[in-house]
Amino acid sequence: MDAITEHLSVIRALFDAAESRGLLLWLESGWAIDARLGRITREHEDIDIAFARDEEAIYREILKTLGFDRHEEMEYGFCRGAISYL
């Protein structure tokens, strides 16, 4: 699976998980711009998301359920394999 396909799969899984729990989730930065434009403009290095601070523990659990681990080289973020997400 190429990086773009994997990113799209992860984005869909994150939003599905949030929706199933009645949570709000926002896509930010590069992927948000692409979503607004309705086309992929470039290959992205990461996925930026935003959510209510008081829901952080829930989102950490969602990310773990999807196979992500805390990324040790950053002050924030998660990674799965070689691709980092937040």
C-alpha positions in Angstrom: 0.0 0.0 0.0 1.5 3.4 -0.9 1.6 6.3 1.6 -1.3 8.2 0.1 -3.6 5.1 0.1 -2.5 4.4 3.7 -3.1 7.9 4.8 -6.6 7.9 3.3 -7.3 4.6 5.0 -6.2 6.0 8.4 -8.1 9.2 8.0 -11.3 7.2 7.2 -10.7 4.9 10.2 -10.1 7.9 12.6 -13.3 9.7 11.5 -15.3 6.4 11.6 -14.1 5.8 15.1 -14.9 9.3 16.2 -18.3 9.3 14.6 -19.2 5.9 16.2 -18.4 7.4 19.6 -20.3 10.7 18.9 -17.0 12.7 19.0 -15.9 15.7 16.9 -12.7 15.5 15.0 -11.1 18.0 12.7 -8.6 17.4 9.9 -5.9 20.1 9.8 -3.0 21.3 7.6 -2.1 19.6 4.3 -4.8 16.9 4.2 -7.4 19.5 5.3 -6.5 21.7 2.3 -6.7 18.7 0.0 -10.1 17.8 1.4 -11.3 21.3 0.9 -10.0 21.4 -2.7 -11.4 17.9 -3.4 -8.1 16.6 -4.8 -4.8 15.4 -3.6 -2.2 18.1 -4.2 0.9 16.3 -3.0 2.2 13.4 -1.0 2.0 14.2 2.8 4.4 13.2 5.5 1.8 13.1 8.3 -1.9 13.5 9.2 -2.8 16.4 11.5 -5.9 16.2 13.5 -7.5 18.3 16.2 -10.0 17.3 18.9 -11.4 18.6 22.2 -8.7 18.5 24.9 -10.9 16.8 27.4 -11.3 13.9 24.8 -7.5 13.3 24.6 -7.6 10.0 26.5 -10.4 8.7 24.2 -8.4 9.6 21.1 -5.2 8.0 22.5 -7.2 4.8 23.0 -8.6 5.1 19.4 -5.1 5.5 18.0 -3.8 2.5 20.0 -6.8 0.4 18.8 -5.8 1.3 15.3 -2.3 0.1 15.9 -0.4 3.3 16.7 2.2 3.8 19.3 3.5 7.0 21.0 6.3 8.5 18.8 9.5 8.8 21.0 11.3 11.4 18.8 8.6 14.1 19.1 7.0 16.0 21.9 3.7 14.9 20.5 2.3 12.6 17.9 1.8 8.9 17.2 3.3 6.7 14.6 2.6 3.3 13.0 5.6 2.0 11.1 7.5 4.7 9.3 4.6 7.1 9.0 3.9 9.6 11.8 0.4 10.9 12.7 -1.2 13.4 15.0 
